[in-house]
């Protein structure tokens, strides 16, 4: 069953890219495991929880809302990993890290479409994402890279997730990672 949201308004940036937000959910400071959810279109495959930014909504708020709806988890929002650009689907996704503090027994998508969630090692998550959402592999690569830079004050990054890792820092992203 495909998830459909009535009265949902898609928001686009000045370049015509759909604005999205997502969270890499972790449950320990070492960030060795991440939470993935089943795809609404192909429930045998796994994805990173995320979705479209609503009107007048900050991407950080979108990310928290989407993980509650799709994964049924609550936690503290951490660092922003950057804005990931997908030229094939014309969307830009701002990705955050969330330290999960609570897992609900039931949540919106588990009831409405039977969505499931599961914890994966980074290596296993990369393998799972390669099957259905290879562009989301870049989120995890940036998670690993940013962990080593966590204490450094680095500018926001715009990552083109359509093609293999090409990380560039732009003046706009350095000013504000939400400008993309």
TIRO-2110 file (N, C-alpha, C; in Angstrom, 1 decimal):
// TIRO-2110
0.8, -1.2, 0.0, N, 1, A
0.0, 0.0, 0.0, CA, 1, A
0.9, 1.2, 0.0, C, 1, A
0.6, 2.1, -0.9, N, 2, A
1.4, 3.4, -1.0, CA, 2, A
0.8, 4.4, -0.1, C, 2, A
1.7, 5.1, 0.6, N, 3, A
1.3, 6.1, 1.6, CA, 3, A
0.9, 7.4, 0.8, C, 3, A
-0.3, 7.9, 1.0, N, 4, A
-0.7, 9.1, 0.4, CA, 4, A
-1.1, 10.1, 1.5, C, 4, A
-0.8, 11.3, 1.3, N, 5, A
-1.2, 12.4, 2.3, CA, 5, A
-2.1, 13.3, 1.7, C, 5, A
-3.4, 13.3, 2.1, N, 6, A
-4.3, 14.3, 1.5, CA, 6, A
-3.9, 15.7, 2.1, C, 6, A
-4.2, 16.7, 1.3, N, 7, A
-4.0, 18.1, 1.6, CA, 7, A
-2.5, 18.4, 1.8, C, 7, A
-1.6, 17.6, 1.3, N, 8, A
-0.2, 17.8, 1.4, CA, 8, A
0.3, 18.8, 0.3, C, 8, A
1.0, 19.8, 0.6, N, 9, A
1.5, 20.7, -0.3, CA, 9, A
3.0, 20.5, -0.5, C, 9, A
3.4, 20.3, -1.7, N, 10, A
4.9, 20.2, -2.0, CA, 10, A
5.5, 21.6, -2.0, C, 10, A
6.6, 21.7, -1.4, N, 11, A
7.4, 23.0, -1.3, CA, 11, A
8.6, 22.8, -2.2, C, 11, A
8.9, 23.8, -3.0, N, 12, A
10.0, 23.8, -3.9, CA, 12, A
10.9, 25.0, -3.6, C, 12, A
12.2, 24.8, -3.8, N, 13, A
13.2, 26.0, -3.6, CA, 13, A
13.3, 26.8, -4.9, C, 13, A
14.1, 27.8, -4.9, N, 14, A
14.2, 28.7, -6.0, CA, 14, A
14.7, 28.1, -7.3, C, 14, A
15.4, 26.9, -7.2, N, 15, A
15.9, 26.2, -8.3, CA, 15, A
14.9, 25.1, -8.8, C, 15, A
13.7, 25.0, -8.2, N, 16, A
12.7, 24.0, -8.7, CA, 16, A
12.9, 22.6, -8.0, C, 16, A
13.7, 22.5, -7.0, N, 17, A
13.9, 21.2, -6.3, CA, 17, A
12.9, 21.1, -5.2, C, 17, A
12.3, 20.0, -5.1, N, 18, A
11.4, 19.7, -3.9, CA, 18, A
12.2, 19.7, -2.6, C, 18, A
11.7, 20.4, -1.6, N, 19, A
12.3, 20.4, -0.3, CA, 19, A
11.9, 19.3, 0.5, C, 19, A
12.8, 18.5, 1.1, N, 20, A
12.6, 17.4, 1.9, CA, 20, A
13.5, 17.4, 3.1, C, 20, A
13.2, 16.6, 4.1, N, 21, A
14.0, 16.5, 5.3, CA, 21, A
13.9, 15.1, 5.8, C, 21, A
15.0, 14.6, 6.4, N, 22, A
15.1, 13.2, 6.9, CA, 22, A
16.0, 13.2, 8.1, C, 22, A
15.9, 12.0, 8.8, N, 23, A
16.8, 11.8, 10.0, CA, 23, A
17.4, 10.5, 9.9, C, 23, A
18.7, 10.5, 10.2, N, 24, A
19.4, 9.2, 10.5, CA, 24, A
19.3, 9.0, 12.0, C, 24, A
18.5, 8.0, 12.3, N, 25, A
18.2, 7.7, 13.7, CA, 25, A
19.3, 6.8, 14.3, C, 25, A
19.9, 7.2, 15.4, N, 26, A
20.9, 6.3, 16.1, CA, 26, A
20.4, 6.1, 17.5, C, 26, A
21.0, 5.1, 18.2, N, 27, A
20.6, 4.9, 19.5, CA, 27, A
21.7, 4.9, 20.5, C, 27, A
22.9, 5.2, 20.0, N, 28, A
24.1, 5.3, 20.9, CA, 28, A
25.1, 6.3, 20.4, C, 28, A
25.9, 6.8, 21.3, N, 29, A
26.8, 7.9, 20.9, CA, 29, A
27.8, 7.4, 19.8, C, 29, A
28.1, 6.1, 19.8, N, 30, A
29.1, 5.6, 18.8, CA, 30, A
28.5, 5.6, 17.4, C, 30, A
27.2, 5.7, 17.3, N, 31, A
26.4, 5.8, 16.0, CA, 31, A
26.8, 4.6, 15.1, C, 31, A
26.8, 3.4, 15.8, N, 32, A
27.2, 2.1, 15.1, CA, 32, A
26.0, 1.5, 14.4, C, 32, A
24.8, 1.9, 14.9, N, 33, A
23.5, 1.3, 14.3, CA, 33, A
22.6, 2.5, 13.9, C, 33, A
21.9, 2.2, 12.8, N, 34, A
20.9, 3.2, 12.4, CA, 34, A
19.5, 2.5, 12.1, C, 34, A
18.5, 3.3, 12.2, N, 35, A
17.1, 2.8, 12.1, CA, 35, A
16.6, 3.0, 10.7, C, 35, A
16.2, 2.0, 10.0, N, 36, A
15.6, 2.1, 8.7, CA, 36, A
14.1, 1.7, 8.8, C, 36, A
13.3, 2.1, 7.8, N, 37, A
11.9, 1.7, 7.8, CA, 37, A
11.6, 1.1, 6.4, C, 37, A
10.5, 0.3, 6.4, N, 38, A
10.2, -0.3, 5.1, CA, 38, A
9.6, 0.8, 4.2, C, 38, A
9.8, 0.6, 2.9, N, 39, A
9.3, 1.5, 1.9, CA, 39, A
7.8, 1.3, 1.8, C, 39, A
7.1, 2.4, 1.6, N, 40, A
5.6, 2.3, 1.4, CA, 40, A
5.3, 1.7, 0.0, C, 40, A
6.2, 1.9, -1.0, N, 41, A
5.9, 1.4, -2.3, CA, 41, A
6.4, -0.1, -2.5, C, 41, A
7.5, -0.4, -1.8, N, 42, A
8.0, -1.8, -1.8, CA, 42, A
8.4, -2.2, -0.4, C, 42, A
7.4, -2.8, 0.3, N, 43, A
7.6, -3.1, 1.7, CA, 43, A
8.7, -4.1, 2.1, C, 43, A
9.2, -4.7, 1.1, N, 44, A
10.3, -5.7, 1.3, CA, 44, A
11.7, -5.0, 1.4, C, 44, A
11.7, -3.7, 1.0, N, 45, A
12.9, -2.9, 1.0, CA, 45, A
12.9, -1.8, 2.0, C, 45, A
14.1, -1.3, 2.4, N, 46, A
14.3, -0.4, 3.5, CA, 46, A
14.8, 0.9, 3.0, C, 46, A
14.4, 2.0, 3.8, N, 47, A
14.7, 3.4, 3.5, CA, 47, A
15.0, 4.2, 4.8, C, 47, A
15.6, 5.3, 4.6, N, 48, A
15.7, 6.3, 5.7, CA, 48, A
14.4, 7.1, 5.8, C, 48, A
13.9, 7.2, 7.1, N, 49, A
12.7, 8.0, 7.2, CA, 49, A
12.8, 9.5, 6.9, C, 49, A
11.9, 10.0, 6.1, N, 50, A
11.9, 11.4, 5.8, CA, 50, A
10.8, 11.7, 4.9, C, 50, A
10.6, 13.0, 4.6, N, 51, A
9.5, 13.4, 3.7, CA, 51, A
9.5, 14.9, 3.4, C, 51, A
8.5, 15.3, 2.8, N, 52, A
8.4, 16.7, 2.3, CA, 52, A
8.2, 17.8, 3.4, C, 52, A
8.9, 18.9, 3.2, N, 53, A
8.7, 20.0, 4.1, CA, 53, A
7.4, 20.7, 3.8, C, 53, A
6.6, 20.9, 4.8, N, 54, A
5.3, 21.6, 4.7, CA, 54, A
5.5, 23.1, 4.6, C, 54, A
4.4, 23.8, 4.2, N, 55, A
4.5, 25.3, 4.2, CA, 55, A
4.8, 25.8, 5.6, C, 55, A
5.7, 26.8, 5.6, N, 56, A
6.0, 27.5, 6.9, CA, 56, A
6.6, 26.6, 7.9, C, 56, A
7.2, 25.5, 7.5, N, 57, A
7.8, 24.5, 8.4, CA, 57, A
9.3, 24.5, 8.2, C, 57, A
10.1, 24.5, 9.3, N, 58, A
11.5, 24.4, 9.2, CA, 58, A
11.9, 22.9, 8.9, C, 58, A
12.9, 22.7, 8.2, N, 59, A
13.3, 21.3, 7.9, CA, 59, A
13.6, 20.5, 9.1, C, 59, A
14.1, 21.0, 10.2, N, 60, A
14.3, 20.3, 11.4, CA, 60, A
13.0, 19.8, 12.0, C, 60, A
12.0, 20.6, 11.9, N, 61, A
10.6, 20.2, 12.4, CA, 61, A
10.1, 19.1, 11.5, C, 61, A
10.3, 19.2, 10.2, N, 62, A
9.9, 18.2, 9.2, CA, 62, A
10.5, 16.8, 9.6, C, 62, A
11.8, 16.9, 9.8, N, 63, A
12.6, 15.6, 10.1, CA, 63, A
12.0, 14.9, 11.3, C, 63, A
11.8, 15.7, 12.4, N, 64, A
11.2, 15.1, 13.6, CA, 64, A
9.8, 14.6, 13.4, C, 64, A
9.0, 15.3, 12.7, N, 65, A
7.6, 14.8, 12.4, CA, 65, A
7.6, 13.6, 11.6, C, 65, A
8.5, 13.5, 10.5, N, 66, A
8.6, 12.4, 9.7, CA, 66, A
9.0, 11.1, 10.4, C, 66, A
10.0, 11.2, 11.3, N, 67, A
10.5, 10.0, 12.0, CA, 67, A
9.4, 9.5, 12.9, C, 67, A
8.6, 10.4, 13.5, N, 68, A
7.5, 10.0, 14.4, CA, 68, A
6.5, 9.3, 13.6, C, 68, A
6.1, 9.8, 12.4, N, 69, A
5.1, 9.2, 11.5, CA, 69, A
5.5, 7.9, 10.9, C, 69, A
6.8, 7.9, 10.4, N, 70, A
7.2, 6.7, 9.6, CA, 70, A
7.9, 5.6, 10.5, C, 70, A
8.6, 6.0, 11.6, N, 71, A
9.4, 5.1, 12.3, CA, 71, A
8.9, 4.9, 13.8, C, 71, A
8.0, 5.8, 14.2, N, 72, A
7.5, 5.7, 15.6, CA, 72, A
8.5, 5.9, 16.6, C, 72, A
9.5, 6.8, 16.4, N, 73, A
10.5, 7.0, 17.4, CA, 73, A
10.5, 8.5, 17.8, C, 73, A
11.0, 8.8, 19.0, N, 74, A
11.2, 10.1, 19.6, CA, 74, A
12.6, 10.2, 20.1, C, 74, A
13.2, 11.4, 19.9, N, 75, A
14.5, 11.5, 20.4, CA, 75, A
15.0, 13.0, 20.4, C, 75, A
16.3, 13.2, 20.6, N, 76, A
16.8, 14.5, 20.5, CA, 76, A
17.5, 14.7, 19.2, C, 76, A
17.2, 15.8, 18.5, N, 77, A
17.7, 16.1, 17.2, CA, 77, A
19.1, 16.7, 17.4, C, 77, A
20.1, 16.1, 16.6, N, 78, A
21.5, 16.5, 16.7, CA, 78, A
21.9, 17.3, 15.5, C, 78, A
23.1, 17.1, 15.1, N, 79, A
23.7, 17.9, 14.0, CA, 79, A
23.0, 17.6, 12.6, C, 79, A
23.2, 18.6, 11.8, N, 80, A
22.7, 18.5, 10.4, CA, 80, A
23.9, 17.9, 9.6, C, 80, A
23.6, 16.9, 8.8, N, 81, A
24.6, 16.3, 8.0, CA, 81, A
24.8, 17.0, 6.7, C, 81, A
23.8, 17.8, 6.3, N, 82, A
23.9, 18.6, 5.0, CA, 82, A
22.7, 18.5, 4.2, C, 82, A
22.7, 19.1, 3.1, N, 83, A
21.6, 19.1, 2.1, CA, 83, A
22.0, 18.2, 1.0, C, 83, A
21.3, 17.1, 0.7, N, 84, A
21.6, 16.1, -0.3, CA, 84, A
20.7, 16.3, -1.5, C, 84, A
21.4, 16.5, -2.7, N, 85, A
20.7, 16.9, -3.9, CA, 85, A
20.5, 15.6, -4.8, C, 85, A
19.3, 15.4, -5.3, N, 86, A
19.1, 14.3, -6.2, CA, 86, A
18.5, 14.9, -7.5, C, 86, A
19.4, 15.0, -8.5, N, 87, A
19.0, 15.6, -9.8, CA, 87, A
18.0, 14.7, -10.5, C, 87, A
18.0, 13.4, -10.4, N, 88, A
17.1, 12.6, -11.1, CA, 88, A
15.7, 12.8, -10.6, C, 88, A
15.4, 13.0, -9.3, N, 89, A
14.1, 13.2, -8.8, CA, 89, A
13.8, 14.6, -8.5, C, 89, A
14.8, 15.5, -8.7, N, 90, A
14.7, 16.9, -8.4, CA, 90, A
14.2, 17.2, -7.0, C, 90, A
14.9, 16.7, -6.0, N, 91, A
14.7, 17.1, -4.7, CA, 91, A
16.0, 17.3, -3.9, C, 91, A
15.9, 18.1, -2.9, N, 92, A
17.0, 18.3, -2.0, CA, 92, A
16.5, 18.0, -0.6, C, 92, A
17.3, 17.1, 0.1, N, 93, A
16.9, 16.7, 1.4, CA, 93, A
17.9, 17.1, 2.4, C, 93, A
17.4, 17.8, 3.4, N, 94, A
18.2, 18.2, 4.6, CA, 94, A
18.2, 17.1, 5.6, C, 94, A
19.3, 16.5, 5.9, N, 95, A
19.4, 15.3, 6.7, CA, 95, A
20.0, 15.7, 8.1, C, 95, A
19.4, 15.2, 9.1, N, 96, A
19.8, 15.4, 10.5, CA, 96, A
20.1, 14.1, 11.2, C, 96, A
20.8, 14.2, 12.3, N, 97, A
21.0, 13.0, 13.1, CA, 97, A
20.1, 13.1, 14.3, C, 97, A
19.4, 12.0, 14.7, N, 98, A
18.5, 12.0, 15.9, CA, 98, A
19.0, 10.8, 16.8, C, 98, A
19.2, 11.2, 18.0, N, 99, A
19.5, 10.2, 19.0, CA, 99, A
18.2, 9.7, 19.6, C, 99, A
17.8, 8.5, 19.3, N, 100, A
16.5, 7.9, 19.7, CA, 100, A
16.5, 7.6, 21.2, C, 100, A
15.4, 8.2, 21.9, N, 101, A
15.2, 7.9, 23.3, CA, 101, A
14.0, 7.1, 23.6, C, 101, A
13.1, 7.0, 22.6, N, 102, A
11.9, 6.2, 22.8, CA, 102, A
11.4, 5.6, 21.5, C, 102, A
11.0, 4.3, 21.6, N, 103, A
10.4, 3.6, 20.5, CA, 103, A
8.9, 3.3, 20.8, C, 103, A
8.0, 3.8, 20.1, N, 104, A
6.6, 3.5, 20.3, CA, 104, A
6.2, 2.1, 19.9, C, 104, A
5.3, 1.5, 20.6, N, 105, A
4.8, 0.2, 20.2, CA, 105, A
4.0, 0.2, 18.9, C, 105, A
3.2, 1.3, 18.7, N, 106, A
2.4, 1.5, 17.5, CA, 106, A
2.6, 3.0, 17.1, C, 106, A
2.6, 3.2, 15.8, N, 107, A
2.7, 4.6, 15.3, CA, 107, A
1.9, 4.7, 14.0, C, 107, A
1.7, 5.9, 13.5, N, 108, A
0.8, 6.2, 12.4, CA, 108, A
1.0, 5.3, 11.2, C, 108, A
2.2, 5.1, 10.7, N, 109, A
2.4, 4.3, 9.5, CA, 109, A
2.4, 2.8, 9.8, C, 109, A
2.6, 2.4, 11.1, N, 110, A
2.5, 1.0, 11.4, CA, 110, A
1.0, 0.6, 11.3, C, 110, A
0.2, 1.5, 11.7, N, 111, A
-1.3, 1.2, 11.7, CA, 111, A
-1.9, 1.4, 10.3, C, 111, A
-1.5, 2.5, 9.6, N, 112, A
-2.1, 2.8, 8.4, CA, 112, A
-1.6, 1.9, 7.2, C, 112, A
-0.3, 1.7, 7.1, N, 113, A
0.2, 0.9, 6.0, CA, 113, A
1.1, -0.3, 6.3, C, 113, A
1.1, -0.6, 7.6, N, 114, A
1.9, -1.7, 8.1, CA, 114, A
3.4, -1.6, 8.0, C, 114, A
3.9, -0.3, 8.0, N, 115, A
5.3, 0.0, 7.9, CA, 115, A
6.0, -0.6, 9.1, C, 115, A
7.2, -1.1, 8.9, N, 116, A
8.0, -1.7, 9.9, CA, 116, A
9.3, -0.9, 10.1, C, 116, A
10.0, -1.1, 11.2, N, 117, A
11.3, -0.5, 11.4, CA, 117, A
12.3, -1.5, 11.9, C, 117, A
13.6, -1.3, 11.7, N, 118, A
14.6, -2.2, 12.1, CA, 118, A
15.9, -1.5, 12.3, C, 118, A
16.7, -1.9, 13.3, N, 119, A
18.0, -1.4, 13.5, CA, 119, A
19.0, -2.2, 12.7, C, 119, A
19.9, -1.5, 12.0, N, 120, A
21.0, -2.1, 11.2, CA, 120, A
22.3, -1.5, 11.5, C, 120, A
23.4, -2.3, 11.4, N, 121, A
24.7, -1.8, 11.5, CA, 121, A
24.9, -0.9, 10.3, C, 121, A
25.8, 0.0, 10.3, N, 122, A
26.0, 0.9, 9.2, CA, 122, A
26.3, 0.1, 7.9, C, 122, A
27.1, -0.9, 8.0, N, 123, A
27.5, -1.7, 6.8, CA, 123, A
26.2, -2.4, 6.2, C, 123, A
25.4, -3.0, 7.1, N, 124, A
24.2, -3.6, 6.6, CA, 124, A
23.2, -2.6, 6.1, C, 124, A
23.1, -1.4, 6.7, N, 125, A
22.2, -0.4, 6.2, CA, 125, A
22.6, 0.1, 4.8, C, 125, A
23.9, 0.2, 4.6, N, 126, A
24.4, 0.6, 3.3, CA, 126, A
24.0, -0.4, 2.2, C, 126, A
24.1, -1.7, 2.6, N, 127, A
23.7, -2.8, 1.7, CA, 127, A
22.2, -2.7, 1.4, C, 127, A
21.4, -2.5, 2.4, N, 128, A
20.0, -2.5, 2.2, CA, 128, A
19.6, -1.3, 1.3, C, 128, A
20.2, -0.1, 1.6, N, 129, A
19.9, 1.1, 0.8, CA, 129, A
20.3, 0.9, -0.7, C, 129, A
21.3, 0.2, -0.9, N, 130, A
21.8, 0.0, -2.3, CA, 130, A
20.8, -0.7, -3.1, C, 130, A
19.9, -1.5, -2.5, N, 131, A
18.8, -2.2, -3.2, CA, 131, A
17.7, -1.3, -3.8, C, 131, A
17.4, -0.2, -3.1, N, 132, A
16.2, 0.6, -3.4, CA, 132, A
16.5, 2.1, -3.4, C, 132, A
17.3, 2.6, -2.6, N, 133, A
17.5, 4.0, -2.4, CA, 133, A
19.0, 4.3, -2.4, C, 133, A
19.8, 4.0, -3.4, N, 134, A
21.2, 4.2, -3.4, CA, 134, A
21.6, 5.6, -3.1, C, 134, A
20.8, 6.6, -3.4, N, 135, A
21.2, 8.0, -3.1, CA, 135, A
21.2, 8.2, -1.6, C, 135, A
20.4, 7.4, -0.8, N, 136, A
20.4, 7.6, 0.6, CA, 136, A
21.7, 7.0, 1.3, C, 136, A
22.4, 6.2, 0.6, N, 137, A
23.7, 5.7, 1.1, CA, 137, A
24.6, 6.9, 1.4, C, 137, A
24.5, 8.0, 0.7, N, 138, A
25.3, 9.2, 0.9, CA, 138, A
25.1, 9.8, 2.3, C, 138, A
23.8, 9.6, 2.8, N, 139, A
23.5, 10.1, 4.1, CA, 139, A
24.4, 9.4, 5.2, C, 139, A
24.5, 8.1, 5.0, N, 140, A
25.3, 7.3, 6.0, CA, 140, A
26.8, 7.5, 5.8, C, 140, A
27.2, 7.7, 4.6, N, 141, A
28.6, 8.1, 4.4, CA, 141, A
29.0, 9.4, 5.1, C, 141, A
28.1, 10.3, 4.9, N, 142, A
28.3, 11.6, 5.6, CA, 142, A
28.2, 11.5, 7.1, C, 142, A
27.3, 10.6, 7.6, N, 143, A
27.2, 10.4, 9.0, CA, 143, A
28.6, 9.9, 9.6, C, 143, A
29.2, 8.9, 8.9, N, 144, A
30.5, 8.4, 9.3, CA, 144, A
31.6, 9.5, 9.2, C, 144, A
31.5, 10.3, 8.1, N, 145, A
32.5, 11.3, 7.9, CA, 145, A
32.4, 12.4, 9.0, C, 145, A
31.1, 12.8, 9.2, N, 146, A
30.9, 13.9, 10.1, CA, 146, A
31.2, 13.5, 11.6, C, 146, A
31.1, 12.3, 11.9, N, 147, A
31.4, 11.8, 13.3, CA, 147, A
32.8, 12.2, 13.6, C, 147, A
33.7, 12.1, 12.7, N, 148, A
35.1, 12.4, 12.9, CA, 148, A
35.3, 13.9, 13.0, C, 148, A
34.4, 14.7, 12.4, N, 149, A
34.5, 16.1, 12.4, CA, 149, A
33.6, 16.8, 13.4, C, 149, A
32.9, 15.9, 14.2, N, 150, A
31.8, 16.4, 15.1, CA, 150, A
32.2, 17.6, 15.9, C, 150, A
33.4, 17.6, 16.4, N, 151, A
33.8, 18.7, 17.3, CA, 151, A
34.3, 19.9, 16.6, C, 151, A
34.6, 19.7, 15.3, N, 152, A
35.1, 20.8, 14.5, CA, 152, A
33.9, 21.7, 14.0, C, 152, A
34.0, 22.9, 13.8, N, 153, A
33.0, 23.8, 13.3, CA, 153, A
33.1, 23.9, 11.8, C, 153, A
32.4, 23.0, 11.1, N, 154, A
32.5, 22.9, 9.6, CA, 154, A
31.3, 23.6, 9.0, C, 154, A
31.4, 24.2, 7.8, N, 155, A
30.3, 24.8, 7.2, CA, 155, A
29.3, 23.7, 6.7, C, 155, A
28.1, 24.2, 6.4, N, 156, A
27.1, 23.2, 5.8, CA, 156, A
27.6, 22.7, 4.5, C, 156, A
27.1, 21.5, 4.1, N, 157, A
27.5, 20.9, 2.9, CA, 157, A
26.3, 20.6, 2.0, C, 157, A
26.5, 20.8, 0.7, N, 158, A
25.5, 20.4, -0.3, CA, 158, A
26.1, 19.2, -1.0, C, 158, A
25.5, 18.0, -0.9, N, 159, A
26.0, 16.8, -1.5, CA, 159, A
25.1, 16.4, -2.7, C, 159, A
25.6, 16.2, -3.8, N, 160, A
24.9, 15.7, -5.0, CA, 160, A
24.8, 14.2, -4.8, C, 160, A
23.6, 13.7, -4.4, N, 161, A
23.4, 12.3, -4.1, CA, 161, A
22.9, 11.5, -5.4, C, 161, A
22.9, 12.1, -6.5, N, 162, A
22.5, 11.4, -7.7, CA, 162, A
23.7, 10.6, -8.2, C, 162, A
24.9, 11.1, -8.0, N, 163, A
26.1, 10.4, -8.5, CA, 163, A
26.9, 10.0, -7.3, C, 163, A
27.9, 9.2, -7.5, N, 164, A
28.8, 8.8, -6.3, CA, 164, A
29.4, 10.0, -5.6, C, 164, A
29.8, 9.8, -4.4, N, 165, A
30.1, 10.9, -3.5, CA, 165, A
30.9, 12.0, -4.1, C, 165, A
30.3, 13.2, -4.3, N, 166, A
30.9, 14.4, -4.7, CA, 166, A
30.5, 15.4, -3.7, C, 166, A
31.3, 15.7, -2.7, N, 167, A
30.9, 16.7, -1.7, CA, 167, A
31.5, 18.0, -2.0, C, 167, A
30.6, 19.0, -2.1, N, 168, A
31.1, 20.4, -2.4, CA, 168, A
30.6, 21.3, -1.3, C, 168, A
31.3, 22.3, -1.0, N, 169, A
30.9, 23.3, 0.0, CA, 169, A
30.5, 24.5, -0.8, C, 169, A
29.3, 25.0, -0.7, N, 170, A
28.9, 26.2, -1.4, CA, 170, A
28.8, 27.4, -0.5, C, 170, A
28.9, 28.6, -1.0, N, 171, A
28.8, 29.8, -0.2, CA, 171, A
27.5, 29.9, 0.4, C, 171, A
26.4, 29.5, -0.3, N, 172, A
25.1, 29.5, 0.3, CA, 172, A
24.9, 28.5, 1.4, C, 172, A
25.5, 27.3, 1.2, N, 173, A
25.4, 26.3, 2.2, CA, 173, A
26.2, 26.7, 3.5, C, 173, A
27.4, 27.4, 3.2, N, 174, A
28.2, 27.8, 4.3, CA, 174, A
27.4, 28.8, 5.2, C, 174, A
26.6, 29.7, 4.5, N, 175, A
25.9, 30.7, 5.2, CA, 175, A
24.8, 30.0, 6.0, C, 175, A
24.1, 29.1, 5.4, N, 176, A
22.9, 28.4, 6.0, CA, 176, A
22.6, 27.1, 5.3, C, 176, A
22.7, 26.0, 6.0, N, 177, A
22.4, 24.7, 5.3, CA, 177, A
21.0, 24.6, 4.8, C, 177, A
20.1, 25.5, 5.3, N, 178, A
18.7, 25.4, 4.8, CA, 178, A
18.4, 26.2, 3.6, C, 178, A
19.4, 26.8, 3.0, N, 179, A
19.1, 27.6, 1.8, CA, 179, A
18.9, 26.8, 0.6, C, 179, A
19.3, 25.6, 0.6, N, 180, A
19.2, 24.8, -0.7, CA, 180, A
17.8, 24.2, -0.8, C, 180, A
END
